[in-house]
Amino acid sequence: MWWGGSPAAAHQDGHADRFSFMQMGKTFEEARSKPGEILTLATCEGAVGMLPVYDKLFGAGMISKILKDDLSGTADKVRHRFLEQPAVNETIRTMVEAEIAHKGPDAILEDKKSGTRSTLWLKRALDFVCTFLELLLLKPDHSSKKCAQETYTRVLEPYHGFWARNICSMAMGLVPSREELLKRFGYRSLEEATREVNALLCQLRPVVNEIDGILTLHLPPHLVDAEKSP
């Protein structure tokens, strides 16, 4: 049971409206609807659809707003790149290949408006949420805060500078207990929560992995490692 705690806690009063990870998963399923490809626009829509998760995890304060603005801004850059040439940029692969063929990997990662650079950061943000949910499932003996801290250390910290590390370290400290998360997401049983989260993960993890594979194929590792936030 991924939330841990006692099943009785899931039936207490004070639950929020039920949150649908399953519905979020359908958007990422659409992103995978073209065999062997990841659709650009659907990926952006899926990312924006995940913004409410940040409020559930970190509250509705300044820290959550900073993280949400970062995700929505990155998704918006990829979306704008798609709209410039929808046929060329229909999929993540074709967009990345076209940009790199035009400018080369060094220049494209220096361009803060490039679809490739923005896709890299979008993938990292999606991987953060995906990995955190996976750890909640895989490590029921760990607190939700410990799962969040492990996720950050693994997925984002290597690419963050001093300012970003401070912001995210504060954010990880705001993650509530498993029991409180259950209430915030509006689930009344551990089984329901697990079923919902798995419905998202079975669609989101393949999207993240496929995007990672595309970027790994076309970008030298040293350039990816050097692409960091302040």
C-alpha positions as CSV (number, residue, x, y, z in Angstrom):
1,M,0.0,0.0,0.0
2,W,1.8,3.0,-1.3
3,W,0.5,5.7,1.1
4,G,1.4,3.7,4.3
5,G,-0.3,4.5,7.5
6,S,-3.5,2.8,8.7
7,P,-6.4,2.1,6.3
8,A,-8.8,3.6,8.8
9,A,-7.1,7.0,8.3
10,A,-8.3,7.0,4.7
11,H,-12.0,7.1,5.9
12,Q,-11.7,10.2,8.2
13,D,-13.5,13.4,7.4
14,G,-11.7,16.4,5.8
15,H,-11.0,14.9,2.3
16,A,-10.7,17.2,-0.7
17,D,-12.5,16.5,-3.9
18,R,-11.2,13.4,-5.5
19,F,-8.1,14.0,-7.7
20,S,-8.0,12.0,-10.9
21,F,-4.5,10.7,-11.8
22,M,-6.3,8.3,-14.1
23,Q,-7.6,11.3,-16.2
24,M,-4.1,12.8,-16.3
25,G,-2.8,9.5,-17.6
26,K,-5.2,9.7,-20.6
27,T,-3.5,12.8,-21.8
28,F,-0.1,11.1,-21.8
29,E,-1.7,8.1,-23.4
30,E,-2.7,10.5,-26.2
31,A,1.0,11.6,-26.4
32,R,1.8,8.0,-27.2
33,S,-0.9,7.5,-29.8
34,K,1.4,7.6,-32.8
35,P,3.4,4.4,-32.8
36,G,7.0,4.9,-32.0
37,E,6.6,8.6,-31.4
38,I,5.8,11.1,-28.6
39,L,3.4,13.8,-29.8
40,T,4.6,17.3,-28.8
41,L,1.4,19.1,-28.2
42,A,-0.2,16.3,-26.1
43,T,3.0,16.1,-24.0
44,C,2.7,19.9,-23.2
45,E,-1.0,19.5,-22.4
46,G,-0.2,16.6,-20.1
47,A,2.5,18.6,-18.3
48,V,0.2,21.6,-17.7
49,G,-2.4,19.2,-16.5
50,M,0.0,18.1,-13.7
51,L,0.3,21.6,-12.2
52,P,-2.4,21.0,-9.5
53,V,-0.1,18.2,-8.2
54,Y,2.3,20.8,-7.0
55,D,-0.3,22.5,-4.8
56,K,-1.2,19.1,-3.2
57,L,2.5,18.3,-2.5
58,F,3.8,21.7,-1.5
59,G,0.7,23.8,-0.6
60,A,-0.6,26.8,-2.4
61,G,2.2,29.2,-1.3
62,M,5.1,30.9,-3.0
63,I,7.3,27.8,-3.3
64,S,4.6,25.9,-5.1
65,K,4.0,28.9,-7.4
66,I,7.7,29.1,-8.3
67,L,7.8,25.4,-9.2
68,K,4.5,25.6,-11.2
69,D,5.6,28.7,-13.1
70,D,8.8,26.9,-14.1
71,L,6.9,23.8,-15.4
72,S,4.2,25.9,-17.2
73,G,6.8,28.2,-18.7
74,T,8.8,25.3,-20.0
75,A,5.7,23.6,-21.5
76,D,4.7,26.9,-23.0
77,K,8.0,27.3,-24.8
78,V,7.7,23.8,-26.3
79,R,4.1,24.5,-27.3
80,H,5.1,27.7,-29.0
81,R,7.9,25.9,-30.9
82,F,5.3,23.4,-32.1
83,L,2.9,26.1,-33.3
84,E,5.6,27.7,-35.4
85,Q,5.9,24.6,-37.6
86,P,3.2,22.1,-36.6
87,A,4.1,19.6,-39.3
88,V,7.8,19.6,-38.6
89,N,7.4,19.7,-34.8
90,E,4.5,17.2,-34.6
91,T,6.6,14.8,-32.5
92,I,9.4,15.4,-30.0
93,R,11.8,13.4,-32.2
94,T,11.2,15.4,-35.4
95,M,11.4,18.7,-33.5
96,V,14.7,17.8,-31.9
97,E,16.1,16.4,-35.1
98,A,15.1,19.5,-37.1
99,E,16.5,22.0,-34.6
100,I,19.8,20.1,-34.2
101,A,20.2,19.8,-38.0
102,H,19.7,23.5,-38.3
103,K,21.9,24.8,-35.5
104,G,23.8,22.0,-34.0
105,P,23.6,20.7,-30.4
106,D,25.8,23.4,-28.8
107,A,23.9,26.3,-30.2
108,I,20.5,24.8,-29.6
109,L,21.1,24.3,-25.9
110,E,22.3,27.8,-25.6
111,D,19.0,29.1,-27.1
112,K,16.6,29.5,-24.2
113,K,13.7,29.5,-26.6
114,S,14.6,26.3,-28.4
115,G,12.2,23.4,-28.3
116,T,15.1,21.0,-27.6
117,R,16.4,22.8,-24.5
118,S,12.8,23.3,-23.2
119,T,12.0,19.7,-23.8
120,L,15.0,18.7,-21.7
121,W,13.8,20.7,-18.8
122,L,10.2,19.5,-19.3
123,K,11.4,15.9,-19.2
124,R,13.2,16.6,-16.0
125,A,10.1,18.1,-14.4
126,L,7.9,15.2,-15.5
127,D,10.5,12.7,-14.3
128,F,10.5,14.4,-10.9
129,V,6.7,13.8,-10.4
130,C,6.9,10.4,-11.9
131,T,9.8,9.2,-9.7
132,F,8.3,10.6,-6.6
133,L,5.0,8.7,-7.2
134,E,7.0,5.6,-8.0
135,L,9.0,5.8,-4.7
136,L,5.8,6.2,-2.8
137,L,4.7,2.9,-4.3
138,L,8.0,1.1,-4.0
139,K,9.1,2.3,-0.5
140,P,6.0,2.2,1.8
141,D,8.3,2.2,4.8
142,H,9.7,5.6,3.8
143,S,8.0,8.9,4.7
144,S,6.6,10.9,1.9
145,K,9.1,13.6,2.7
146,K,12.0,11.1,2.5
147,C,10.7,10.0,-0.9
148,A,10.5,13.6,-2.1
149,Q,14.1,14.3,-0.9
150,E,15.4,11.1,-2.6
151,T,13.6,12.0,-5.8
152,Y,15.0,15.5,-5.8
153,T,18.6,14.3,-5.2
154,R,18.3,11.8,-8.0
155,V,16.4,13.7,-10.7
156,L,16.9,17.4,-10.3
157,E,19.7,18.4,-7.9
158,P,22.5,17.5,-10.3
159,Y,21.2,20.2,-12.7
160,H,20.5,22.9,-10.1
161,G,22.6,25.8,-9.0
162,F,22.7,27.4,-5.6
163,W,19.4,29.4,-5.9
164,A,17.4,26.5,-7.4
165,R,18.7,24.0,-4.8
166,N,17.7,26.3,-1.9
167,I,14.1,26.7,-3.3
168,C,13.7,23.0,-3.9
169,S,15.2,22.0,-0.6
170,M,12.5,24.2,1.1
171,A,9.9,22.6,-1.1
172,M,10.8,19.1,-0.2
173,G,10.5,20.1,3.5
174,L,6.8,21.1,2.8
175,V,5.7,17.6,1.6
176,P,3.0,16.4,4.0
177,S,2.7,12.9,5.5
178,R,1.3,10.0,3.5
179,E,-2.0,10.2,5.5
180,E,-2.3,14.0,4.7
181,L,-1.5,13.4,1.0
182,L,-4.4,10.8,1.0
183,K,-6.8,13.5,2.2
184,R,-5.5,16.2,-0.1
185,F,-6.0,14.0,-3.1
186,G,-9.4,13.1,-1.9
187,Y,-9.0,9.3,-1.8
188,R,-10.9,7.2,0.7
189,S,-8.9,4.1,0.5
190,L,-5.3,3.1,-0.1
191,E,-6.4,0.8,-2.9
192,E,-8.1,3.6,-4.7
193,A,-5.0,5.8,-4.4
194,T,-2.7,3.0,-5.7
195,R,-5.0,2.3,-8.6
196,E,-5.2,5.9,-9.6
197,V,-1.5,6.5,-9.4
198,N,-0.7,3.4,-11.3
199,A,-3.0,4.5,-14.1
200,L,-0.9,7.6,-14.5
201,L,2.5,5.9,-14.1
202,C,1.8,3.3,-16.8
203,Q,1.4,6.2,-19.3
204,L,3.8,8.8,-17.9
205,R,6.9,6.7,-17.4
206,P,7.1,5.5,-21.0
207,V,6.7,9.1,-22.2
208,V,9.6,10.2,-19.9
209,N,11.8,7.3,-20.9
210,E,11.1,7.8,-24.6
211,I,11.9,11.6,-24.5
212,D,15.0,10.8,-22.5
213,G,16.1,8.3,-25.2
214,I,15.5,10.9,-28.0
215,L,17.6,13.5,-26.2
216,T,20.3,11.0,-25.3
217,L,20.6,9.9,-28.9
218,H,20.9,13.5,-30.2
219,L,22.7,15.4,-27.5
220,P,26.3,14.7,-26.2
221,P,26.2,13.8,-22.5
222,H,28.5,16.6,-21.5
223,L,26.2,19.2,-22.9
224,V,23.2,17.7,-21.1
225,D,25.1,17.7,-17.8
226,A,26.2,21.3,-18.3
227,E,22.6,22.5,-18.9
228,K,21.8,23.7,-15.4
229,S,19.6,26.3,-13.8
230,P,21.0,29.2,-11.6
